């Protein structure tokens, strides 16, 4: 039997870890940018260089990056499927480096803004593609943990940024802010040197009919031989999902259509997940931590930098918790826990800052530390993997791009308005974010969780309020079957999909159906509904 293929002499889980490590540098860039600009907003050298901007202009100097990132995600929406996951990511890293060089050499507001927009464009490309590449390479049983490990590197970027800002604050001259800008280039170089030697997504390769390369990539990622039965079965499952989707034309407009796979519904859910994450208020602390601690709570500049740096270390330690629980607890449960916890922390912050004593100001800082814990548990890695799991292969990149547009759109909004909110309404800013977090809960919460039991039949059906099906540990192709037509060609409602996703018996039949079709139908391209699926649907409606 031939040896199993390797990349960088790695295979199996070790190769998946290499993919996680490389792709995590893209998220480290994300975190670094969120962090280093927060320190610059209180740097006298930086502020003097750009004419001591008012709160609105200062907010835009920070948030222009998000505008560029949103445009970068839109670019991936239109052209991303023409090339692989890796080329998109490498191109994004190169563009970030160019933007960082422009920022570093800036002497005026216009040049600095141009650099922010260009670098943001590149990061928008990276953050669109990275979660998809990882989701398509990782194994279902630990896909969430791989994303959690990757997102910890985002926080490492925040830590590096905050302590670089703190260290550079003791230097006179423009190096105080130019060095933090330039450091972004180092991370871009690591991505560009490392990524070409790693495997391309086997699902992307299969989708563009490069089956041989897809098999090599999949076998290396699973640590098995190319002719192993398990590799052949997973390849057939992938081909079956592609065959199901191939009946549609596959244009960019499919994100606004049903497309036989509830395409628009799934894209809308992915968009809303990014909306709720950003409107939680997390980037208030990530992007503007020193500003918040100095202006809102009343600390000195150096104390604010120290407390903000400590916050990111605490944030990183908190991010280790999802490594253990994200694939065990499930996506929906963690969303709920995170939202309730963040809403509570924002409420307490509003009370402490509103009263305004020095002691309660420090208590507010402590509460904001715990806010980061609830965020990383519920809405960090959990949210970033969710759209990639939820979206069908045909729409995974374009739908993911729409979701990331939402990410950067709302990030821009929050970062842009926060300095103005803090200046004008003070402690009430925290009340706004608290309300949004509490409103989020019903969108993912089952009726039983909220204690709203109805009649016996209604309880048995386990209806949910709105949109979020469970995707934890499911093969990506099994998620497609959740949204597939049921009896008499009827499309299931989103409530029915969510109900079925937490029904263990139904999901066992879905797995059986997927294997049946993969074994007998993928090679012939037949995509009609198998008998097993019809039987489970009949049972589900009884």
Secondary structure, 3 states (H helix, E strand, C coil): CCCCCCECCECHHHHHHHHHHHHHHHHHHHHHHHHHHHHHCCCHHHHHHCCCCCHHHHHHHHHHHHHHHHHHHHHHHHHHHHCCHHHHHHHHHHHHHHHHHHHHCCCCHHHHHHHHHHHHHHHHHHHHHHHHHHHHHCCHHHHHHHHHHHHHHHHHHHHHHHHHHHHHCCCCCCHHHHHHHHCHHHHHHHHHHHHHHCCCCHHHHHHCCCHHHHHHHHHHHHCCCCCCHHHHHHHHHHHHHHHHHCCCCCCHHHHHCCCCCCHHHHHHHHHHHHHHHHCCCHHHHHHHHHHHHHHHCCCCHHHHHHHHHHHHHHHHHHHCHHHHHHHHHCHHHHHHHHHHHHHHHHHHHHHHHHHCCHHHHHHHHHHHHHHHHHHHHHHHHHHHHHHHHHCCHHHHHHHHHHHHHHHHHHHHHHHHHHHHHHHHHCCHHHHHHHHHHHHHHHHHCEHHHHCCCCCHHHHHHCCECCCCCCCCCCCHHHHHHHCCECHHHCECCHHHHHHHHCCHHHHHHHHHHHHHHHHHCCCCCCCCCCHHHHHHHHHHCC
